[in-house]
Each structure stands twice: as C-alpha cells, then as structure tokens.
Amino acid sequence: MPTRQLAPPDTPHDMPTGVPIRDIRDQLFTAAESVLVRDGPDALTSRAVTTQAGVAKGILHRHFPDFDGFLAAFVLSHLERLDAPARDLRAAAGNATVADNLARALTAVLDPTAVNIITLVCSRRELLTRLRLTTPTGLPLTTEITKMIAAYLTAERGLGRIPLQTDVDALAVLLVGGAHLRIAGQVKPTLQADELRDLLEAVSESTIQDRRRRAAQKL
C-alpha cells in the first residue's frame, strides 16, 4: 500500500526545545489509541489525549490545526499499519487454506483499535470529510481492508484455489462486512480466527454458487 502523506505540522518554532516533531506526534497518537480502546470514541477529546500523553494541553494544537486534523492524522497513521499484514496475506497465497489465511488476516486488522476507529469516523462528519482526500469513496479503513482482501482473493483465484468465476470484489465486501458485524457493539471487541472460519467458508461458497447460477441463466 502506498504511504499516505499529510499536510506538514506546524513549523519547528512551535516545538518544545529539543523534542522532535515526530516524537510528539507519535506520543499523542499512542495516547489517543489508549483512550479510544479503553473508553471508546465518545471519550476521545483533546484534553483526554493530552492528559493520557502527560503533556501540556496546548501541545496538540501546536502541531495540528484543530482536533479533527489531529484525528485525521491519527487515522491515517493506523492505515499505514495495514502495509505489513497486506504483505503477509499476499505471501500466504497458495499456502494453508484460503479460509484460514483470511481468518488470520481479518483477526489482525479488525483489532479493538480498528473497530473503534471505524465507529469514530462514522460519528464525526468533519473527520470523514478530511479523510476523503485519501479515501474518496467508502468508509476509511474498511475500504482499505476490503481492497487488501480482494487482492489476496485475486491471487488465490489465479492459483486456482478458488473458482475462476468468483467475484473477488463482491466477496471481499461480504467477508469484511460479516467479520465486522460479528464484533460490532461489543464492549471489548475481539475477533478469534476460529469464530470466522465458518463465516468465511459460508460466504465464499454462497457467493460462488450465486455466480454459477447467474452464469447458467445466461446460457
């Protein structure tokens, strides 16, 4: 996945002396993630972030134009974490089973932080607007995860491990949506690979059979 670029932070004269910009940003992102996972999206405020980070209240606004700008940068930093699991999933094509590979990948990327980020983005219109610069359509994070799954399914289709007529884009949407629904609304959302295997196999088979029926009707 390409690295996503943000507008540069405020100029270095706004920095506390001797503290690199990247260190401050990472410290604030780590604090935001802690608050988000522990207390949920509604508790994620600039005061909560700076308190968790143990820094002065004005530090956040020295490096970001406003709180939605900070949240957009935080979400994009999480999107960059998808690069490693995407590479691992592509490398898994042709090995183990398709269901097991997908279950492991979805378990990794739909962790508590990701689930809460999805809820956060849905609840803040201005944040979603900011993120349209990198995710023009669809819901940020779920869109990127769906593309990751579709790319893997395409590779498996090329290897003959799923039927050639499989609509990988539609199947990826169903798989990601189904996995997310399994954990949405839980107080402490978690996803286990074993819980996903039946869902993955059922959705995959249903989608493939539907494609076969539609192909047969055209004959």
Phi, psi and omega in degrees: 000142180290148177289134184268135184255142177247164172298143182298147177293177180301162185297157186301340182291347177277352184283145166299141184303129174082002181249114181298147180303314184300322180296318180295315180299314180296323178296318179290321178296318179297319178295317179299318179296319179298314179296316183299312183288321183284317190244350178093167184300325183295335182272356185277097178236165179298322179295318180297322181293311182292326176295315179297322181283342181073035180237168179297149184299329183279351184300316183301316185280352172284334187247354178222145185297325178197181186290324177294326175297320176297314181297321178299316178295322178297313180297316181295327176295328177286324178300325180295338178291344180288344183302314183293309178297330177294317177296317180298320181292316178300321180292337181280347181303129181093354181241159181052216175244156180300315181298316180294318179298316180293320180298316179296317182294314181292326176298320182290318187271338177259055179278175182305323179297313182297316181299318179289328175296319178301315178296319179300312182297320180295332187268351184234102183299319182294323177296316178299321178298317179298321184284350178296342178295330181250336177233084187298328180228160179077184182262122179308144184082305177295325178296315180292322178295319180297319177297322179297316180292319180297321179296320178294315180298324177298318178296317180292325176295320178295332178274357179080016182270346166229154186303146182300329184277003181296129174277094188293328181292315179294320180296320179297318178299315181296319182293313181293316179298317179295319179295318180295320180297331179299330186243352181298137177089351177288145180298315177236084187298126174222158182222124179254142182302320182298327181290338185269337190300315179297318179297313181299315182293320181293315180294318180299312182294320180298316181295318180295316180297322179296318177298321180294320179296317180293324178294320181293325181292337181277346182285000000 
